[in-house]
Amino acid sequence: MNKKILLDELKKNMETDEGLPLFGSATLVFGEGDPEARVMFIGEAPGFFEDKVGRPFVGRAGKLLGKLLADIGWPRGSVYISNIVKRRPPENRDPLPEEIEAYKPYLKKQIKIIDPKVIATLGRFSMNYFLPNAKISLDHGKPVIVKTKEKSVLILPLYHPAAALRSTNVLKELEKDFKKLPALLNLKTKA
């Protein structure tokens, strides 16, 4: 079965799963991009603008993400962009551990369908999903191979674009780390 159909089915399942946290109080922001993408970006949860339009990374942080992609010559549509928690937490608060846990099976299926070569995590919550003991200030830009039962995937922890909007130093680090992506993709695909 093709990946787009599988993703559409997964999205429909999420839309009707009343047991998911934030069901009924926020818009489902499933994810978007190329289902055949070799790179998947995963953030923490949708924000205000994402909740309004049902798309990931469309506010100021999304504009920065688009610029960073353009700077390395990748159209936004050539990658896949999603979040761990797929509905906006109230007041834009951090996702709660039980929310992350509840959405985990859906994210696992989404990753399995897309089957990216590289997962670029955006921010500490996304990074800690894959690397529970990592610290964003120490581990950003350092690729790590994570092995699952099925396969290995290369994880590149990145600062969240929203953090880069608040700090010039974080922005410089994010820009520098982002430029590693094309080379990492080539390394991974040759391995």
N, C-alpha and C positions, 0 to 999 in steps of 0.2 A: 504494500500500500504506500502511496506517496506521502512525503513528510507533511505537506500542506494539509492534506485530509486528516492525518493523525493529529496535527496541532489543532485543527478546527474541532475535532471530536473532544480533545482534552479541554479546550476552552468551553465547549458546551457543557461538559461535565462540571466544570468549576462554576459556571453561571447558575447551575441548579443545585449545587451543594450547599444547603442551608446550614450545615454544621461548621462551615468555615468561619473563622473570626471576621468581623466587620461586614458580614453578609447583610445586604439590605441597607447599610448605612453609608456605603461608598461604592463607587463604580469599579467594576473589575477592569484592571489594566493588565491584560494577559502577557503582552510582549509583541514585538513586531520585527520584521526584517526578512532576510533571505533564509528560508528553511534549510538551505544547503550551505549556510555560512560556515566558514572554517573558524571564525572567531565569534564568541558569544560574550556580550557584556552583561553583567548582572549587578544591579544596584540593590538597595535595601527595601524600599517601598515607594509607591507613588506619592507625589506631593500634590499641592493645590491644583495646578494646571493640568497635571496628568489625570487627576480625578474628574476634572471638568470635561476633558475630551476623550478619555479612555485610551490614551497612548502613553508609552513610557518616555521620559526625558524630553519634554516639550517646553518646559519653562526656561529660566535663565541657565540652569545647570545643563539642560538639554542643548541649548544653543552653544554652550562651551564644548560639550561633547561633540557636536556636529563640526565645530571649528577644528577640534583636535583630530577628528577623522579626516577632514579635508586636508589638514597639514601633512598627513602621511599618504595622501592620495587615495583614500578609501571613501567612496560614497556611503552615506548612512545606510542605504538599502542593501549594501553588500555584506553587512554584519547582522547579527541578531541581538536585540536589546530587550532585557526583561528585568525583573526584580525578584527577590526572595518572597516577600509578602506582596500579594497582587492587588491589595486594596489599601487606600490611604488611611493610616491611623489618625484618630481624632487629634486636632490641634497640631498636626504634623509631628507628633511625638515619635520617638524611636520605636521600632517594632518590639513587641514583648516576646520573650522566649517561647511562650505557648502559641503565639501567632506564627512565629518562624517554624515551629514544629508542625503546626497544622497544615501549613502550605508546602512543607517539605516533600511529601509524596508527589505533588503536582510538579514542583520544580525538577525533581529527579526524572520524571517522565518527559518533561519538556527538554531537558538536557539530553536524555537518551535518544529522543526523536531527532533533534538537531545534530547531535554527535559532533560537536565542535572539536577542533584540534587544540584550540587555546580558549580558556575562559579568563577573561579580564574582569576581576572583581572591582567594583566601584564603592570604596568605603570600607569601614571596619566590620560592619555587620555581614556584608557579603563575603569579605575575606575570611572572617571567623567561621562562616558556614563551612568552608573547605579547610581552613587552617585554624583550628580552635585556639591554639596557643600563640598565634602570631600577634604582633603589635604593628599597627599601620605605620607609625612613625619610624619604626626600625626595618620593617619588611617590605615596604612599598618598592616596586620596581625590581624585586628579586623573584625570578621565576622558580616555581616549585612543581615537580611532577607528583601528582596525587594518584595513587592506584586504587581502583575500585575492584569489585568482583569481576566486572566485565572488561575493563580496560584501564589504561593510564591516560590522564589528561594533564596538560600543562596549565598551571594557574599563574596568572600575573596579577598580584595585588597592586591596585592603583588607588590613589586618593580619590574621594568622591568629588566630582566637579563642583558641587555646592561648597565644599570646603575650600576649593581653589578660588572661588569667587570672593571669599572672605580674607584670603591671605596671599600676598604676592609670592612669598617663599613657597607655599604649597603649590601655587600655580606653576612656578618654575620647575618644581619637582615632577608635577603631573605631566607637563610638556616633555620633559626629559624622559620620563618613564614610558610615555606613550610612543615615543620614537623607537622604542625597542620592539614593538609589536611586529612589524614586517619581518625583521630578522628572526624573531622567535618562531614565527609561523613557518618560515623556510626551514629552520632547524628541525622543528617538530615534524614537518611533512617528509623530511629526508630520513628521519629516524625509523 
